[in-house]
């Protein structure tokens, strides 16, 4: 079963582009338009990782992370911040708030995929790889 990545990004074109990158690489990808939607989707789908824009309407990324880290169902999900404001945000500050990393916009596909692999591994989990080996041995 493919690893699931939830991408919270309010700009539709950016969301579509990054979701496409993830899906073409083999990840299952879900998109949220704001932090509130991301929190709701995380509780419902329990993704393997969340990429969270910091500046969004309804609920920003920082507030969403507070909610996610306060919920036992979602507190263990790594959340990587996504921002165009890299000069005004420190990665140490974000880690202290519960983020697992920082991606800056524009976010190029190789950088996004490297960060996703760093936190959750390849698109298919180790259990899928071992199932494939077992099938090949038959």
C-alpha positions as CSV (number, residue, x, y, z in Angstrom):
1,X,0.0,0.0,0.0
2,X,1.5,3.4,-0.9
3,X,2.5,5.9,1.7
4,X,0.0,8.8,2.0
5,X,1.1,12.4,2.0
6,X,-1.3,15.2,3.0
7,X,-0.5,18.6,1.4
8,X,-2.0,21.7,2.9
9,X,-1.6,24.6,0.5
10,X,-4.1,27.4,-0.2
11,X,-2.9,28.3,-3.7
12,X,-4.6,25.9,-6.1
13,X,-1.9,25.9,-8.7
14,X,0.8,25.1,-6.2
15,X,-1.3,22.5,-4.5
16,X,-2.1,20.8,-7.9
17,X,1.6,20.9,-9.0
18,X,3.0,19.4,-5.7
19,X,0.2,16.8,-5.5
20,X,1.0,15.8,-9.1
21,X,4.7,15.4,-8.2
22,X,3.9,13.1,-5.3
23,X,1.4,11.0,-7.2
24,X,3.8,10.5,-10.2
25,X,6.4,9.3,-7.7
26,X,4.0,6.7,-6.4
27,X,2.7,8.3,-3.2
28,X,-1.0,8.5,-2.4
29,X,-1.6,12.3,-2.1
30,X,-4.4,14.3,-0.4
31,X,-4.9,18.0,-0.8
32,X,-6.2,20.5,1.8
33,X,-7.0,24.2,1.1
34,X,-6.4,25.4,4.6
35,X,-5.2,24.4,8.1
36,X,-8.7,23.5,9.3
37,X,-9.3,21.2,6.4
38,X,-5.9,19.6,6.9
39,X,-6.6,18.9,10.6
40,X,-9.9,17.3,9.6
41,X,-8.4,15.2,6.8
42,X,-5.5,14.1,9.0
43,X,-7.9,12.8,11.7
44,X,-9.9,11.0,9.1
45,X,-7.1,9.5,6.9
46,X,-4.1,9.3,9.2
47,X,-1.5,10.2,6.5
48,X,2.1,9.1,6.9
49,X,3.2,12.7,6.6
50,X,1.8,16.3,6.2
51,X,3.4,19.1,4.2
52,X,1.8,22.3,5.7
53,X,1.9,25.8,4.2
54,X,2.3,28.3,7.1
55,X,0.2,31.1,5.6
56,X,-3.3,29.9,4.9
57,X,-6.8,31.2,5.4
58,X,-9.3,29.9,8.0
59,X,-6.5,28.3,10.1
60,X,-2.8,28.9,9.4
61,X,-0.2,26.1,9.5
62,X,1.2,26.9,12.9
63,X,-2.3,26.8,14.5
64,X,-3.0,23.5,12.6
65,X,0.2,21.9,14.0
66,X,-0.8,22.9,17.6
67,X,-4.1,21.1,17.0
68,X,-2.5,18.1,15.3
69,X,0.1,17.7,18.1
70,X,-2.6,17.9,20.7
71,X,-4.6,15.1,19.3
72,X,-3.4,11.5,20.1
73,X,-4.6,10.3,16.7
74,X,-2.4,12.7,14.8
75,X,0.4,13.7,17.2
76,X,2.9,11.2,15.7
77,X,2.5,12.3,12.1
78,X,5.6,14.3,10.9
79,X,4.6,17.7,9.6
80,X,7.0,19.7,7.4
81,X,6.4,23.4,7.1
82,X,6.2,24.9,3.6
83,X,6.7,28.7,3.3
84,X,7.8,31.5,1.0
85,X,8.8,33.5,4.1
86,X,12.1,31.7,4.8
87,X,13.9,34.8,5.8
88,X,11.4,35.5,8.6
89,X,11.1,31.9,9.9
90,X,13.8,29.9,11.6
91,X,13.8,26.1,11.4
92,X,14.7,25.9,15.1
93,X,11.6,27.9,16.0
94,X,9.4,25.6,13.8
95,X,10.9,22.5,15.3
96,X,10.1,23.8,18.8
97,X,6.5,24.3,17.6
98,X,6.3,20.7,16.5
99,X,7.3,20.8,12.8
100,X,9.6,18.1,11.6
101,X,11.3,20.2,8.9
102,X,11.1,23.1,6.5
103,X,10.6,23.4,2.8
104,X,10.8,26.8,1.1
105,X,8.9,28.1,-1.9
106,X,9.3,27.7,-4.7
107,X,9.6,24.1,-3.8
108,X,11.3,22.1,-6.6
109,X,10.2,18.5,-7.0
110,X,13.5,16.9,-6.1
111,X,13.6,18.8,-2.8
112,X,10.0,17.9,-2.0
113,X,10.6,14.2,-2.7
114,X,13.9,14.1,-0.8
115,X,12.1,15.6,2.3
116,X,9.2,13.1,2.0
117,X,11.6,10.1,1.6
118,X,13.6,11.4,4.6
119,X,10.5,11.2,6.8
120,X,8.5,8.3,5.4
121,X,10.7,6.4,3.0
122,X,9.9,5.3,-0.5
123,X,6.3,5.4,-1.9
124,X,5.7,1.8,-1.0
125,X,6.5,0.8,2.6
126,X,8.9,-2.0,3.6
127,X,5.9,-4.4,4.0
128,X,5.0,-3.9,0.3
129,X,8.6,-4.6,-0.7
130,X,8.7,-7.8,1.2
131,X,5.3,-8.8,-0.2
132,X,6.7,-8.2,-3.7
133,X,9.7,-10.4,-3.0
134,X,7.6,-13.1,-1.6
135,X,5.4,-13.0,-4.7
136,X,8.4,-13.1,-7.0
137,X,9.7,-16.2,-5.2
138,X,6.6,-18.1,-5.9
